[in-house]
Amino acid sequence: MSLKQPDTSPRCWVAVASADHVMVGRAGGFMQVCHGKGGPLRRIKPGDRVVYYSPSQQFKGKDKLQAFTAIGIVEERDPYQFDMGGGFIPFRRDVSWFDARPVPIRLLLEQLDFTSGNKHWGYQLRYGLFEISTHDMELIMRVMTEV
């Protein structure tokens, strides 16, 4: 009888935030999701890969950016709270961000597992954080980091 070993492979995630919020996180080496909630960040483990999708340039903006705007690897530190002032103390997770350029999702819609053949692909973005396949992450990373 053999015991199945737990899968310790890094998981891959899409986080959702406006591009202006993503750039603040990139500059500070962290990520936040779901309006600062801690629960979603506890699902992410050190070594997991994360890519941000930004529906708009600015928070609550009417512009339609619809692009992947940052990609990185989650660091060892557990989620922690940070006082941003005005009573807002969101949870954060440290991330090592790659040098990457924004890429419109429309360029990849037919190639990504989570969007291909799915005319309602945007629905899952409403959750703020969801898991994607290694195939999708590798494709997104390749396109975002190519020169």
C-alpha positions, 0 to 999 in steps of 0.5 A: 500500500502506498500513501499518496504524497500531497501535491506541493507543486506551485499553484497559479493564480489570477488576481484582479485589481485596477492597474493603478492599484497593481502598480502601487503593489509592484512598487512596494513588493506586495499584493492585495486582493478582494478589498484587503481580505485575508482569507483569499491570500491564505489560499496562496502559498510561497512559491505560487505564481500570480498574475494581475488582470486589470479591467480598468486603469483606475479604481472604479474607472470606466475605461476598459484596459482589460490587460494582464498588468503584473506577474510574479512569485509569492514570497515566504512571508505569511499574509500580514496587515498594513495600515494604509491610513483612514482606518483601512488596514488590508491584508497583504502578501509579499511578491517578487515581481518580474520585469513585464509589460502589460498584455491585453487579454484579447490577444490570448482569449483563444489560447487560454484554458480559462477563456477559450470557447467561453463567451462568459470568461469574464464572470470568474473575474468577479471573484477577485482571485481564482486559480488557473492552469500551469499552461495558462500561467506559462503562456501569460508569462511568456507573452508578458516577459518577451522582449 
